Amino acid sequence: MKAAVLEQDKDAWLEDAVATIIGIAEKQETFTADDLRREMREPDDSHWPGTAFTKARSLGYIEGVDGRYVKSTTPSRNHSALKLWTKKKEEARS
């Protein structure tokens, strides 16, 4: 039973996160997972943000910025590298 509830929580969190990523992409030229963390409630699993970015990319909303990474500003991430993202160009989304 607990696993089913967690799966529902995951699905709901991911849906909200993808929508948030799309919103961030509309407002900012570039962004990282730190931006998502500032906008979203905490995930139950630390892997969910990466899954949300992968989903947003596979849906054609975002793309990586030519192999660019920046240092995280989130203390718990200890200044680790974060991929830099941007909104995917409209002509490339077709």
Secondary structure in CASP SS format (residue, H / E / C, confidence):
PFRMAT SS
TARGET T0000
AUTHOR 0000-0000-0000
METHOD secondary structure of the structure
MODEL  1
M C 1.00
K H 1.00
A H 1.00
A H 1.00
V H 1.00
L H 1.00
E H 1.00
Q H 1.00
D H 1.00
K H 1.00
D H 1.00
A H 1.00
W H 1.00
L H 1.00
E H 1.00
D H 1.00
A H 1.00
V H 1.00
A H 1.00
T H 1.00
I H 1.00
I H 1.00
G H 1.00
I H 1.00
A H 1.00
E H 1.00
K H 1.00
Q C 1.00
E C 1.00
T C 1.00
F E 1.00
T C 1.00
A H 1.00
D H 1.00
D H 1.00
L H 1.00
R H 1.00
R H 1.00
E H 1.00
M C 1.00
R C 1.00
E C 1.00
P C 1.00
D C 1.00
D C 1.00
S C 1.00
H C 1.00
W H 1.00
P H 1.00
G H 1.00
T H 1.00
A H 1.00
F H 1.00
T H 1.00
K H 1.00
A H 1.00
R H 1.00
S H 1.00
L C 1.00
G C 1.00
Y C 1.00
I E 1.00
E E 1.00
G E 1.00
V E 1.00
D E 1.00
G E 1.00
R E 1.00
Y E 1.00
V E 1.00
K E 1.00
S C 1.00
T C 1.00
T C 1.00
P H 1.00
S H 1.00
R H 1.00
N C 1.00
H C 1.00
S C 1.00
A E 1.00
L E 1.00
K E 1.00
L E 1.00
W E 1.00
T E 1.00
K E 1.00
K C 1.00
K C 1.00
E H 1.00
E H 1.00
A H 1.00
R H 1.00
S C 1.00
END
